[in-house]
Amino acid sequence: MILAAGFSGDEPCCDPLCGSGTIAIEAALIAMRRAPGTGRRFAFQKWPGFSARQWEHLISDARKQERSLAVRIEASDQDAGAVAAARENAARARVSIDVVQRRLADLPSDPGSGLLACNPPYGVRVGADVKRVLRELGDAAKGRPCWHLAMVAGEAAAAGARELGLAPVLRTQNGGIPVEVLVSPRADSGPGV
Ligand SMILES: C[S@@+](CC[C@H](N)C(=O)[O-])C[C@H]1O[C@@H](n2cnc3c(N)ncnc32)[C@H](O)[C@@H]1O
């Protein structure tokens, strides 16, 4: 979703409905150019043709491309448990993001540019008033007029996201629920789905 929204890592990113922090952490990893999977082991490392030397070379090459986080990555949620989980996950991923407990309606406006990315409650898995959250998201976007907006949305939220001017760029499933990824169009964005 973050890449589909055209995020390059050179601008701030904020997830105001962060839950356990996945989106903000991914944005930080992208901004730091940290290659996915550098810290884990893969099943193919046990294959007969696997070359440990070549693998080490690739990992070391990928690590050389890492840079420190130079943009602000922010995550917030109204729920104290979610905030604690997001902080824990960010520490485990070794990314320095700002995680605060805050209601979406209290998101401060920002005259700069950036990416507002989120995964609003679906109304199936998370009990919530999806329409109210989308209305608040629309208000938050008005306070950040030069920010792009991206979201993963279940059926109920996807209809509201279209009303916010977002266009679907891919369809997938999240926890068995059909979802769409919708983004606000950029001048250079390609065709949707
Ligand atoms: C579907 S979850 C987000 C999951 C998240 N992407 C993750 O990685 O875990 C939606 C989140 O929105 C939060 N939320 C719902 N309404 C909110 C509001 N009005 N203000 C702030 N957070 C809200 C919930 O507490 C929940 O954590």
The ligand as an SDF file (V2000), in Angstrom:
LIG
                    3D

 27 29  0  0  0  0  0  0  0  0999 V2000
   -7.9310   -2.1150   11.6670 C   0  0  0  0  0  0  0  0  0  0  0  0
   -7.1020   -1.4300   13.0290 S   0  0  0  0  0  0  0  0  0  0  0  0
   -5.5320   -0.9290   12.3800 C   0  0  0  0  0  0  0  0  0  0  0  0
   -4.5600   -2.0850   12.2870 C   0  0  0  0  0  0  0  0  0  0  0  0
   -3.1410   -1.6280   12.0260 C   0  0  0  0  0  0  0  0  0  0  0  0
   -2.9010   -1.2880   10.6360 N   0  0  0  0  0  0  0  0  0  0  0  0
   -2.1180   -2.6540   12.5240 C   0  0  0  0  0  0  0  0  0  0  0  0
   -1.0430   -2.7730   11.9220 O   0  0  0  0  0  0  0  0  0  0  0  0
   -2.3420   -3.3050   13.5390 O   0  0  0  0  0  0  0  0  0  0  0  0
   -7.9030    0.1250   13.2810 C   0  0  0  0  0  0  0  0  0  0  0  0
   -7.3750    0.9020   14.4790 C   0  0  0  0  0  0  0  0  0  0  0  0
   -8.0580    2.1520   14.4950 O   0  0  0  0  0  0  0  0  0  0  0  0
   -8.1750    2.5740   15.8420 C   0  0  0  0  0  0  0  0  0  0  0  0
   -9.2440    3.5780   15.8910 N   0  0  0  0  0  0  0  0  0  0  0  0
  -10.5550    3.4130   15.5770 C   0  0  0  0  0  0  0  0  0  0  0  0
  -11.2110    4.5790   15.6770 N   0  0  0  0  0  0  0  0  0  0  0  0
  -10.2860    5.5100   16.0440 C   0  0  0  0  0  0  0  0  0  0  0  0
  -10.3520    6.9280   16.2930 C   0  0  0  0  0  0  0  0  0  0  0  0
  -11.4930    7.5960   16.1530 N   0  0  0  0  0  0  0  0  0  0  0  0
   -9.2170    7.5580   16.6440 N   0  0  0  0  0  0  0  0  0  0  0  0
   -8.0380    6.8770   16.7630 C   0  0  0  0  0  0  0  0  0  0  0  0
   -7.9220    5.5400   16.5650 N   0  0  0  0  0  0  0  0  0  0  0  0
   -9.0330    4.8800   16.2000 C   0  0  0  0  0  0  0  0  0  0  0  0
   -8.4770    1.3060   16.6120 C   0  0  0  0  0  0  0  0  0  0  0  0
   -8.1150    1.4500   17.9690 O   0  0  0  0  0  0  0  0  0  0  0  0
   -7.6210    0.2690   15.8450 C   0  0  0  0  0  0  0  0  0  0  0  0
   -6.3870    0.0710   16.4940 O   0  0  0  0  0  0  0  0  0  0  0  0
  1  2  1  0
  2  3  1  0
  2 10  1  0
  3  4  1  0
  4  5  1  0
  5  6  1  0
  5  7  1  0
  7  8  2  0
  7  9  1  0
 10 11  1  0
 11 12  1  0
 11 26  1  0
 12 13  1  0
 13 14  1  0
 13 24  1  0
 14 15  1  0
 14 23  1  0
 15 16  2  0
 16 17  1  0
 17 18  1  0
 17 23  2  0
 18 19  1  0
 18 20  2  0
 20 21  1  0
 21 22  2  0
 22 23  1  0
 24 25  1  0
 24 26  1  0
 26 27  1  0
M  CHG  2   2   1   9  -1
M  END
$$$$
